[in-house]
Amino acid sequence: MKKVSVRNRNKNFPNRKNANWEYRIETAHVNGKRTSISKSGFRTKKECLIAGNEALYLLQHGEPTKTNHISFGDFAELWADYYLPNVKPNTQTQYRQCLNNHIIPPLKSIELQQITPFTLQTILNNIKKEGLSQSSLNLISILYKKIFDYAINPMQLIQNNPMVKVIKPKSISPKIDKSKTLTPEQWKTIMDYLTPDSPFYLPFMICYYTGCRISEAFGLTWNNIDFQRKTMHIEKQILRMHLNHQTIDTISSTKTNQSNRIVLLPDILIDCLNDFATRQKTNQHTHIDSYLFWKTSTITLANGSTINQIIPCRQSSRTLDFVCTTENGNYLNNNQLSRINRDIAKTTNIYFHSHMLRHTHSTMLLENGINIKTIQQRLGHSDITTTLQQYSHPSESIQQEAIDIINKQKL
């Protein structure tokens, strides 16, 4: 929704002694045409602004106005302004991408009150044909429902939610071998492709040998590593979010309180961390004029909450000494990760995404008889059900062990 704009309609008429101030609020694009609310006759600019802001408030909160006509695109943006500041930054990013790519485009210029269950059913059916995953279809359905719920209460623009009568389609994505875990041979192939010179070699090693999330590996700083005790404190992560039409990287707390944890490290990972610590110091001397250092800058959002944006700084002001960096000291983010995931899949012919390392770690522990409660704590899950349902996959070796036990039984 646009802000209130004001103008003096008598400005260009010198013979008219009194001012005639008018406010205007652009409300929507309906059927490709601009619509607005306006009122004139105010003697002063201040009086006009007060009245205009009152009208805008009433419109935003669903009170009666001259017109309640608004396009779905405008209303979805209004909902986003209301809802997104109340969720975590990574959820904001996910929802914003879904809004921009799938939710708003097919309905952008259609009047909100004209949208029917048939319209929405057709959109979801078409999205299904595009081959989106079931999780994407579910998210699109959820967001449509949230937006129309907001139009009912508190906005009072419609009486019924058209999504209630929509049947959520099942995805028909092409069947690809998308095992959630890597075999030892696949792991070796991927790491042989990367080599220790790749900036992603170390974060992949960390995820494989600790089960941490890739965003948690990116957020590690050297004070999180205790080489004497051979432990790693996972307390923060790097998350990308959209703010004021810009994309920024932030330092955020872990996903849940239970995700803030200390894990023991195997010797192979300790050796790898030592090697990279030495390499970082060498790079700082080699690139003395161009090496990057980082700190956080606190931004206060409209709802009063704060986020910590990662910004460059001088070495003396550095507060973030990242473990996982490029040769010139740049931290790693999800954009770079997406590219390396695609390169690995294309070059090695192995379906791969970085979260598979977390799945593989938990399954590897399960195969070797580690208690499920220990696995839960190592992964940082608040609920053991999550560990059981999502991260402990029955590998071929576990299934073979089960068959061997059955074969030994004398029936």
N, C-alpha and C positions, 0 to 999 in steps of 0.2 A: 504494500500500500504506500502511495506517495505521501509526502508531507503536504501541509496546507500551503498554498501559494496565494499571495494577495496582490492587488493592484488598485490604483486609483483610476477609475473609469473617466474622470473629468480632467485628467492630467493634460490631455491635448486640446482641451477646450478652455482657453483663457477667459472667455466671457462668463463662464459658470463659476460663481464665487465659492460655492460650497464643494467640499470634496465628496466623492461617492466611492467609498472603498468596497471592494468585492473580494470574497475568498472563493477559492476553487479547490476541490479535492478530486483528483483523477481516481476513479474507483475500479475501472476494469476495461478490458478489451472484449466486447461481446460481439460475436460474429464478425470479427475483424474491425469493428468500429470502436473508437474511444468513447467512454462514457464518464460523466463526472457529476459531482454535486457542487452547486454554487449558490451564493446569496450575496446581494449587494445592498447598498443603502446606508452603509456605516459611515459616520462622520469622521472617525479617526482610524489610523492604521492599527493602533493598539486594540481598539474596540473590535475591529474586524478580525484580528488574530485570535483574540479570546473566543469569539463566536466560532471561528473556523476550527480551532482546536477542540472545542466542545463537541462540534459536529463529528470530527474525526474520532473522538473517544467513543461517542455513541455508536458510530458505524462499526468500530473495532470490537465493541462489546455487545453487538447484536441488538441494540435498541432501535426503535423505529426511526427511520429517516425518510427523506424524500423518495429514495430508491434503495432497495436491497439487492439490486442486480450487480453481480460481480462474476467475473470469469473464473473458471477453475484455476487457471494459472496464477492469478493474483491471490486467490484465496489460499492456495497451497503455500505460497510464499508467506502469507500472513500466519498460517498455521506453523510454518517452520520457524518464524521469528518467535512465536510463543513457546513452541515445544522443544526445539533443539538445544537451547541454552541449559535445559534441565537434565541433559544426559551427558555421559562421559565423552571426551573429545573424539575417541575412536568411533564411538557410536554416531556422533554428529557427522563425521566424515562419511561413514557407511550410508547413513540416511540421506545425506546431501547428494551423494553420487547416484543413489537410487532415484531420488526426486528428479534430478537433472536428466538422467538417461532413460528412465522408464515411466515415471509417474506423471510428470507434467506435460511432456511433448504431445501425446495423443489427445489431450483434453485442454490444451493451453487456452484457446480462444472461445471455448464453449461455456455458456452461462452455467453457473453452478446448479441452479434449480432445474435445468433441462437434462441433467445427466440421469440416465435410467440404469437399472440392473442389466438390461440388454447391452447398453453401450459398454459397460464395464466387463461383462462376460466376453464380448467380442475382443476387447483389448487383451484380456488375459489369455484367451485362446490363441490370439496371434503371437503373443509373447512366448507361449508354449511351443508354437511351431518354429520359432527362432532357435530353439534348443537350449534355452537357459536352464540352469540347474534347478532342482526342486527347492533348494534353500532360497534361491533368488525369487522364484515364484511366490514362495511363502512370505518373504519380506515385502514384496510388492503388494500382496493382498492385505497384509497387516497395516501398511502405511495408508493405503486407500481407506481402510476402515477407520483408522485414527483421524484422518482428515475430515471424513464425513461425520464422524461422531462430534468433532469440534464444531462443525457447521450446525449441528442440532443443539448442542449445549456446550458453551454458554452463548453461542452466536445467534441462535434462533433464526437461522436463514432457511432451513429446511425442516421438515417434520419427521422424515424417515431416512434411514441409512440405506442407500441402494446396494451397498456391498453385502447386506444380510442375505439377499436372495441370489447371490452369485455363487456358483459352484467352482471351487478352486480346482483347476486342472492339474493333472499329474504330468510331470516332465517326461518328455520322450527324447532326452539327450542321447546322442549316439553312444553305444556301448563301447567303452574303452577300458582296458585293464588299468584300473585306478586303485591298486592296492595301497593301503594307507601306511604300509611299512616297507622298508628297504631290506633286501637280502644283504649279507656281508659282501657278496660279489658286486652288487649294485653300488653299495657305499664306497667300495674301493675304486670302482670305475669313475664315480663322481669326483672323488678327491684327487684321483690321478689327473682328471681333466682340469681341476682348479689349480693345483700345485700351491705350495706355501706362498708364492708371490701374489696370489689373488687376495684382495682385501676381504673376501668372503670365506677364505679358508678357515680363519680363526673362529668367526661366529658359528659356522657350520660344525666345527669341532666341539664348540661349547654346547650347542644344542644337542648334538648326538650323544655326548658323554654326560650331560646333566639333565636333559629333558626340559630345559627352559624354553620359553617362547622366544622367537627370533627378535621381537621387539624388546624383550628383557636383555638379550645378549647385546643388542645395539646400545642399550642404556647403561651397560656396565662401565664403571670408572675404576681406575687402578686401586682406589682405596677400598673397593669391594672385594679385592683378592687378598687372601692371607696365605702367603707362600709357606710360612712355617707350619700353620695348622692344616694346610691344604684344603682350605674352604673358600667358598664364594658366597657373598651376601647378595641376594637378588632382592632389590628394594625399589627399583624404578624401571621405567621403559621409555623409549622414544615413540611418540605417536604423532601422526600427521593429522592436522585439522584445517577446516576452512573457516576463515574469520574475515568479515568485511570484504568478501569476494577475493580474498587472497589465501594461498596455501602456506601454512607455517608448520614447522616442526617444534614439538614441545617435549619437555620432560614431565612425565606423569608418574603418579604412584602405580603400584602393581594392580592387576585386574581386581583382586580381592585382598582382604587383610591376610588371608591364609597364603596368598601368593608371595607375600614378603617373608622370605625364608633364607636359611643358610644351608648349603649343600656341600657335602664332601666331594673332593675332586680326585680322579684317578691320576696316577703318575704320568701317563701319556699326555694328559691335558695340562698338567703342571709344567712339563717340559715345553709344550707348545706355547704356553703363556710366557714363559721365560724367554723363549726365542723371539717372540713378537715384542716383548718389552725392550729387548736389546735393539731390535730393528727400528722401533719407534725413535729411540734416542739417536740412532745413526741418521735417520731421516730428518730429524730436527736440525742436526748440524749440516746435513747435505743441502737442505732446502731452507737455510736460515732466514732468507728474505721473503719466502713465500709460504712457510709452514703456518697452518691455521690453528688458532686457539679459540676456546669457546667458554661462554658463560650463559646464565639465564637472565631474562628480563621479565619481570612480573607484569601481566596485563590483567586489568580488572574488567570483567564482562558486565553486560547490562543487568544481569540478575544478581550482581554482587560477588559472584564467585571469581576465583583467579586462576590463571594458567601461567606456566613458566615457559616462555618462548626461548629457544636456543638461538643465540646470536654470536657473531664473531667478536673477538676482543684482542687486546694485547696480552702477551704472555704473562705479564705481571698481574693482570686482572682475571686470569683464568680461574674458573670454579668447577669446570667439567673436564676432567682428564680421561677422555674416553679410551677404553681398551681396544675396541674395534674401529680402526680408521683406515683411510687410504694412505698412500705414500706421502701426500702433502698435509696430512692431519685432518682431513675432512671426515666427519662422522658418516655412518651409513644410514640409509633410510629405505622405505618400502619401494620407492620408484626404482632405485638401483637393484633392489632385490627382485622385482618382477622381471627385469631384463635378464639377470643371471639365471633365474629359474627357467626362462624360455630358452636361453642358450644351452643350458645343460640338457633339457629335454630334446632339443633339436640335434645336438652333437652326439649325445650318448644313446639316443633312442630309448631313454628311460623316462617314463612319466614321473615328474618330480615337482614338488613344491616344498618349501622349507619346513612346513608344519609336520611333514612326514618324519622329520628327525625326532620330534617329540614323541610321536606315536611309536617309532622304532625303539627309542630308549625304554619306554614303559614295557613294551613287549619283550625286549631283550632281558629285562629284569625278571619278568614273569616266567620266561623260559628257564631261568636259572634258579627258580624257587624262592625268589624274594617275596616276602609278605606283602599283600596288597595294601595294607595300611602304610607300610614304608614307602611304597611307590606313590601313594596318594600324597604323602608329605613331601616327597622329592619333587613331584610335579606342581605342588602348591594348590591342590584342589581343596575347596571348602567342603565338598560333599564326596564321599567315597563312591557314590553311585556314578558320578561322572567318570571316575577312574575305571570303574568296571565296564561301563557301557561304551565309552568312546576311545579309551587309550590302551586297552589290553586286548590285542587282536590275536585270535587263534592262528598262529603260524603253522606251517606244515610240520615242523618238528614237534610242536605240542600235540597236533592231531595224530601224528604217527605214534607218539608216546601213549596216547589214549587207545589207539588200535592195538598196540603191543600188549597193553594190560588186558584188553578184551580177549585177545587171542590166547592168553595164558589161562583164561578161565575154562574149566572143564564142565561143560553143560551135560 
